[in-house]
């Protein structure tokens, strides 16, 4: 590592995160064996107006960069001076990605190993109140002149990096940060890599939190660790701002993806995190109704944004409604035409369903067809039953359950996979009651009507389930 070259870099920009951000000034100081061997400093014409708040912060205004070279002009020199160097910056995720974006806009692939002096200082100089460049320099007595100018900030970062080398003379920590398998280069600057390794690899919800522990963002995932890692690799301005504010990441395992969806919706409503997009109120549902037509055939119809008769079912998207109607049509050998799947045809000819009861061709009696529709009605009524939805638990030997009271979400819990569940009293000690909401109803309805094999136990006061039925559900 002694022979390695480190390009310590700072850029000033037009502001606005990473995407669309343009460089107004750059300074590069190359170190080898702790000695400066090269330096490059220049203002850059961003070819756009510099916002007033940036001008006040950096002192760089439009007049100063009017005659400065563009990044395209300087790109060959910047590429050359940083070639075979390790890219070092204070909060490297910002400087590196802004520089890389400028090269990408020119059709050049800029790819360097990188080290963040925020994370390096946290590792080698732990326990400080703040690791911003200004506060860090003050804490460890490093002179920091011309703050918020590229050369002043780079010179301070050089001194900080040299101090870190003194504390890591064998480059053990630095080498660890450069390991391809290490996540140090893209973790948020305030987030510990050890905490990342503790994130689970199964389903649940996760919380990005600020330094006070307030949730900034809440999400759900089938694999929490993998999903969190994908956030770290995103380059949007909003995601960059989130990661800068993140000091810790908490989680809640659910085992079940369905339960993760429900918990995410509940927790967002509870905390209203700053970086979650506002949840839209569920749109008015499609309502499924039935009526006897002129021939006396019981026919299904979907209504939206209208005052409909008492509905048999409701769906929050047209696709879910069609999926369910196709399922009912096929299961009970009904006619696509009279299931609302085809319109304007005399005889059904559905693209997907190639069997028909024959009622549209008058091959069976209307009464026979309507008897099949009655069976479908009874099937639909089961969606309003009180029941348990059983799914995977957080660990082996455990099952999660979701409790629906008369078809509405009422809570969740976890039970031993070997535990018998015969009636409500068997699961209520483990129940975490929850209030239903439009969001929860939409999630539950989507799961019930678009999942082919929903594992559920119908709950009625008089029900007593045999052991073999329960084992079928938990196996």
C-alpha positions in Angstrom: 0.0 0.0 0.0 3.0 2.3 0.5 3.4 2.7 -3.3 -0.3 3.3 -3.8 -1.4 6.8 -5.1 -4.3 8.6 -3.5 -6.1 11.4 -5.3 -7.7 13.5 -2.6 -10.6 15.4 -4.3 -13.2 18.0 -3.5 -15.7 19.6 -5.9 -18.0 22.6 -5.6 -21.2 22.3 -7.5 -24.4 24.1 -8.6 -26.2 22.1 -5.9 -29.2 19.8 -6.0 -27.9 16.4 -5.1 -26.2 14.1 -7.6 -28.3 13.9 -10.7 -28.2 17.1 -12.8 -25.6 18.6 -10.5 -22.8 20.4 -12.3 -19.3 21.1 -11.1 -18.1 24.7 -10.6 -14.7 24.1 -9.1 -12.4 21.1 -8.6 -9.2 20.4 -6.7 -7.2 17.2 -6.9 -4.1 16.6 -4.8 -2.2 13.3 -5.4 -0.4 11.7 -2.5 2.1 8.8 -2.6 3.8 7.7 0.6 2.1 10.6 2.3 3.9 13.1 0.0 2.2 15.4 -2.5 3.3 14.5 -6.0 0.8 16.3 -8.2 -2.0 19.0 -7.9 -4.8 20.2 -10.2 -7.1 23.1 -9.4 -9.6 24.9 -11.6 -12.9 26.7 -11.8 -15.3 25.1 -14.2 -18.0 26.7 -16.3 -21.1 24.6 -15.4 -23.0 26.1 -18.4 -25.9 27.0 -16.2 -26.8 29.6 -13.7 -25.4 29.2 -10.2 -28.2 29.4 -7.6 -28.0 32.3 -5.1 -27.8 30.1 -2.0 -24.8 28.2 -3.6 -23.2 31.6 -4.4 -23.6 32.6 -0.7 -22.1 29.3 0.5 -19.1 29.1 -1.8 -18.5 32.6 -3.0 -18.5 31.3 -6.6 -20.8 33.3 -8.8 -21.7 33.3 -12.5 -19.1 36.0 -13.4 -16.2 34.0 -11.8 -16.9 30.9 -14.0 -18.0 32.8 -17.2 -14.5 32.4 -18.8 -13.6 29.2 -17.0 -13.1 26.0 -19.1 -16.0 23.5 -19.3 -15.7 20.0 -17.7 -15.5 18.6 -21.2 -12.3 20.6 -21.8 -10.8 19.5 -18.5 -11.9 15.9 -18.6 -8.7 14.5 -20.3 -6.5 16.2 -17.6 -8.8 15.0 -14.7 -8.9 11.5 -16.2 -5.1 11.4 -16.5 -4.2 12.8 -13.1 -6.5 10.4 -11.3 -5.6 7.3 -13.4 -4.2 4.5 -11.2 -5.2 6.5 -8.1 -7.6 5.7 -5.3 -10.3 8.4 -5.2 -10.4 9.9 -1.7 -13.0 12.4 -0.5 -14.8 13.5 2.6 -18.2 11.9 2.0 -16.9 10.2 -1.1 -20.3 9.2 -2.4 -21.1 12.8 -3.3 -17.8 13.9 -5.0 -17.2 10.6 -6.8 -20.7 10.3 -8.2 -20.8 13.9 -9.3 -17.5 13.5 -11.1 -18.5 10.2 -12.6 -21.8 11.7 -13.8 -19.9 14.5 -15.6 -17.8 11.8 -17.4 -20.8 9.7 -18.2 -22.4 12.7 -19.9 -19.4 12.8 -22.2 -19.7 9.0 -22.9 -16.6 8.2 -20.8 -16.6 5.4 -18.1 -14.9 6.8 -15.0 -14.3 4.0 -12.5 -11.9 4.3 -9.5 -11.5 2.6 -6.2 -12.6 5.0 -3.5 -12.3 5.8 0.2 -14.5 8.0 2.3 -12.6 10.0 5.0 -15.8 10.3 7.0 -16.0 6.6 7.4 -12.2 6.3 7.8 -12.2 8.9 10.6 -15.1 7.2 12.3 -13.1 4.0 12.4 -9.8 5.4 13.4 -10.9 8.4 15.5 -14.1 7.2 17.1 -16.3 9.0 19.6 -16.4 12.6 18.1 -19.5 14.6 18.3 -19.5 15.4 14.6 -17.7 14.1 11.5 -18.4 17.0 9.2 -15.1 18.3 7.7 -15.3 21.6 9.6 -16.2 20.1 13.0 -13.8 17.2 12.6 -10.9 19.5 11.8 -11.7 21.7 14.8 -11.8 18.6 17.0 -8.4 17.2 16.1 -6.7 20.6 15.5 -6.4 20.5 11.7 -6.2 23.9 10.0 -9.1 24.4 7.6 -8.9 27.6 5.5 -11.2 28.7 2.7 -14.1 26.5 3.7 -16.5 25.5 0.9 -13.9 26.2 -1.7 -12.4 23.2 -3.5 -8.8 23.8 -2.7 -9.3 24.8 0.9 -11.5 21.7 1.6 -9.1 19.4 -0.3 -6.1 20.6 1.7 -7.9 20.0 4.9 -8.9 16.5 3.7 -5.2 15.8 2.8 -4.2 16.6 6.4 -7.0 14.5 7.8 -6.0 11.6 5.5 -2.4 11.8 6.6 -3.5 11.8 10.2 -5.5 8.6 9.5 -2.4 7.0 7.8 -0.5 7.7 11.0 -3.1 5.9 13.0 -3.1 3.0 10.4 0.6 2.7 9.5 0.2 -0.8 8.1 -2.8 0.2 6.1 -4.9 -2.5 7.6 -8.1 -0.4 7.9 -7.5 1.3 4.6 -7.0 -2.0 2.8 -10.2 -3.3 4.4 -12.1 -0.4 3.0 -10.6 -1.1 -0.5 -11.6 -4.8 -0.4 -14.0 -5.4 -3.3 -16.3 -7.4 -0.9 -16.3 -4.5 1.6 -19.4 -2.3 1.6 -17.6 0.7 3.2 -17.4 2.5 -0.1 -21.1 2.9 -0.6 -22.6 2.7 2.9 -24.1 5.9 4.3 -21.4 7.9 6.0 -23.0 7.7 9.4 -24.0 4.0 9.2 -21.8 1.3 10.7 -20.9 -1.7 8.4 -21.3 -4.0 11.4 -24.9 -2.9 11.7 -25.5 -3.8 8.0 -24.3 -7.3 8.5 -26.8 -7.7 11.3 -29.7 -7.0 9.0 -31.7 -10.2 8.3 -32.0 -11.9 5.0 -35.7 -12.8 5.3 -39.0 -10.9 5.0 -40.0 -7.9 7.1 -40.0 -4.1 7.3 -37.0 -1.8 7.7 -36.6 1.7 9.1 -34.0 4.3 8.0 -33.6 6.5 11.1 -32.0 9.9 11.8 -29.6 10.5 14.7 -32.6 11.0 17.1 -34.1 7.6 16.1 -37.0 9.2 14.1 -38.0 7.1 11.1 -37.0 8.8 7.9 -38.1 6.0 5.5 -40.0 2.8 6.0 -40.0 0.0 3.5 -40.8 -3.7 3.2 -38.8 -6.5 1.6 -38.7 -10.3 1.1 -34.9 -10.0 1.9 -34.3 -7.0 4.1 -30.5 -6.9 3.8 -30.6 -7.2 0.0 -33.3 -4.5 -0.3 -31.4 -2.1 2.0 -28.3 -2.7 -0.1 -30.2 -1.7 -3.2 -31.0 1.7 -1.6 -27.3 2.3 -1.0 -26.6 1.8 -4.7 -29.3 4.1 -6.0 -28.1 7.5 -7.3 -31.2 9.6 -7.2 -31.0 13.0 -5.4 -33.8 12.0 -3.0 -32.1 8.7 -2.1 -28.7 10.5 -1.7 -30.4 13.0 0.8 -31.9 10.1 2.7 -28.6 8.3 3.1 -26.9 11.5 4.3 -29.5 11.8 7.0 -29.5 8.1 8.0 -27.6 7.2 11.2 -29.2 3.8 11.9 -31.4 1.2 10.3 -33.8 -0.8 12.3 -36.0 -3.7 11.2 -39.0 -5.9 12.1 -39.1 -9.5 10.8 -42.4 -10.8 9.6 -41.6 -14.1 7.8 -44.5 -13.4 5.6 -44.4 -11.0 2.6 -48.1 -10.3 3.0 -47.6 -9.4 6.7 -44.7 -7.2 5.6 -46.9 -5.3 3.2 -49.5 -4.8 5.9 -47.0 -3.7 8.5 -45.4 -1.2 6.1 -48.8 0.4 5.4 -49.6 0.6 9.1 -46.2 2.1 10.1 -46.2 4.7 7.3 -49.6 5.9 8.5 -48.3 6.0 12.0 -45.0 7.8 11.5 -45.5 9.7 8.2 -41.7 9.4 7.4 -40.1 12.3 5.7 -38.8 10.3 2.7 -41.8 8.1 2.0 -44.0 9.3 -0.7 -47.5 10.2 0.6 -49.8 7.2 0.4 -52.6 7.8 -2.0 -56.0 7.0 -0.7 -57.2 3.8 -2.3 -59.3 4.6 -5.4 -62.9 3.8 -5.4 -63.2 0.0 -5.8 -64.7 -1.9 -8.7 -67.9 -3.5 -7.3 -69.0 -6.9 -8.6 -72.8 -7.3 -8.8 -75.2 -9.8 -10.3 -78.6 -9.5 -11.9 -80.9 -11.6 -14.0 -80.9 -10.5 -17.7 -83.9 -10.7 -20.1 -83.3 -14.4 -20.6 -83.4 -15.0 -16.9 -79.6 -15.8 -16.9 -77.8 -14.6 -13.8 -75.2 -12.2 -15.1 -72.2 -10.5 -13.4 -71.3 -6.9 -13.9 -68.5 -4.6 -12.6 -69.4 -1.0 -11.5 -66.9 1.8 -10.8 -67.6 5.3 -9.4 -71.3 4.6 -9.6 -73.9 3.9 -7.0 -74.1 0.1 -7.4 -76.5 -2.4 -6.0 -75.2 -4.4 -3.0 -71.9 -5.8 -4.2 -70.8 -9.4 -4.0 -67.1 -8.5 -4.0 -64.9 -5.4 -4.5 -61.5 -4.9 -6.2 -59.1 -2.0 -6.3 -57.9 -2.5 -9.8 -59.5 -3.7 -13.0 -56.8 -6.3 -13.5 -57.6 -7.9 -10.1 -61.3 -8.0 -10.9 -60.7 -9.7 -14.3 -58.3 -12.2 -12.8 -61.0 -13.2 -10.2 -63.8 -13.4 -12.7 -61.7 -15.6 -14.9 -61.0 -17.8 -11.9 -64.8 -18.0 -11.0 -65.7 -18.7 -14.6 -63.3 -21.5 -15.0 -63.9 -23.0 -11.5 -67.7 -23.2 -11.8 -67.8 -23.8 -15.6 -69.6 -20.5 -16.3 -69.8 -18.5 -19.5 -67.3 -15.7 -20.2 -70.0 -13.6 -21.8 -72.2 -13.7 -18.7 -69.3 -13.2 -16.4 -68.5 -9.8 -17.7 -65.4 -11.0 -19.6 -66.8 -10.4 -23.1 -69.2 -7.8 -24.5 -70.9 -7.4 -27.8 -70.8 -11.0 -28.8 -73.6 -13.5 -29.4 -71.5 -16.6 -28.5 -68.5 -16.4 -26.2 -65.0 -16.8 -27.7 -62.6 -15.8 -24.9 -58.9 -15.6 -25.6 -58.0 -17.5 -22.4 -61.0 -19.5 -21.4 -61.7 -22.2 -24.0 -64.5 -24.0 -22.1 -68.0 -22.7 -21.6 -71.1 -24.1 -20.0 -72.9 -23.7 -23.3 -75.6 -21.4 -22.0 -74.8 -18.8 -24.6 -75.5 -21.4 -27.3 -78.6 -22.6 -25.4 -77.0 -26.0 -24.9 -78.0 -26.2 -21.2 -81.1 -25.0 -19.2 -81.0 -21.5 -17.7 -81.9 -23.1 -14.3 -78.9 -25.4 -14.6 -76.6 -22.5 -15.3 -78.0 -20.4 -12.5 -77.5 -23.2 -10.1 -73.8 -23.0 -11.0 -73.9 -19.3 -10.4 -75.4 -19.9 -7.0 -72.4 -22.1 -6.2 -70.1 -19.2 -7.2 -72.1 -16.9 -4.9 -71.5 -19.2 -2.0 -67.8 -19.3 -2.9 -67.6 -15.5 -2.9 -69.2 -15.3 0.5 -66.2 -17.1 2.0 -64.2 -14.0 1.4 -66.2 -12.3 4.2 -65.6 -15.1 6.6 -63.7 -14.7 9.8 -60.5 -16.6 9.2 -56.8 -17.0 9.8 -54.3 -16.7 6.9 -51.3 -18.9 7.7 -47.9 -18.2 6.3 -44.2 -18.6 7.0 -42.9 -17.5 10.4 -39.8 -15.6 11.3 -37.9 -18.7 12.2 -38.0 -22.5 11.5 -40.8 -24.0 13.6 -42.9 -20.9 13.6 -45.9 -19.8 11.6 -47.3 -16.3 11.1 -51.0 -15.6 11.0 -53.2 -12.8 9.9 -56.6 -12.5 11.5 -59.5 -11.4 9.3 -62.7 -10.6 11.2 -65.6 -10.9 8.8 -63.2 -10.5 5.9 -61.5 -7.4 7.4 -58.0 -7.1 8.7 -58.0 -7.3 12.5 -54.5 -8.3 13.6 -51.6 -10.6 13.3 -49.3 -12.8 15.4 -46.9 -15.7 15.5 -47.5 -19.3 16.8 -45.5 -22.5 17.1 -46.0 -24.5 13.9 -46.9 -27.6 15.9 -49.5 -25.8 18.0 -53.1 -26.9 17.4 -55.5 -24.1 16.4 -59.1 -25.2 16.7 -61.0 -22.0 17.6 -60.4 -18.3 18.3 -59.3 -19.0 21.9 -56.3 -20.9 20.6 -54.7 -17.9 18.8 -56.0 -14.8 20.6 -53.2 -14.9 23.3 -50.7 -14.3 20.4 -52.8 -11.8 18.6 -51.6 -8.2 18.0 -54.8 -6.4 17.3 -54.8 -3.9 14.4 -57.3 -1.4 12.9 -58.4 -2.0 9.4 -57.8 0.7 6.8 -58.4 1.3 3.1 -54.7 0.4 2.5 -55.0 -2.9 4.5 -58.2 -3.8 2.8 -56.7 -3.3 -0.6 -53.7 -5.4 0.3 -55.8 -8.2 1.7 -58.3 -8.2 -1.2 -55.5 -8.3 -3.7 -53.9 -11.3 -1.9 -57.1 -13.2 -1.6 -58.3 -12.7 -5.1 -55.1 -13.1 -7.0 -53.4 -15.9 -5.1 -54.5 -19.3 -6.4 -54.0 -21.2 -3.1 -54.7 -19.1 -0.1 -54.0 -21.0 3.1 -56.7 -20.1 5.5 -58.7 -21.6 8.4 -62.3 -20.5 8.6 -63.2 -19.4 12.1 -66.7 -19.8 13.5 -67.7 -20.1 17.1 -69.0 -23.6 16.6 -66.1 -24.8 14.5 -63.8 -27.5 15.8 -61.0 -28.3 13.5 -59.5 -31.8 13.4 -55.7 -32.2 13.9 -55.2 -33.5 10.3 -56.8 -30.3 8.8 -54.5 -28.1 10.9 -51.4 -30.1 10.0 -52.3 -29.6 6.3 -52.2 -25.9 6.7 -49.0 -25.7 8.8 -47.0 -28.2 6.8 
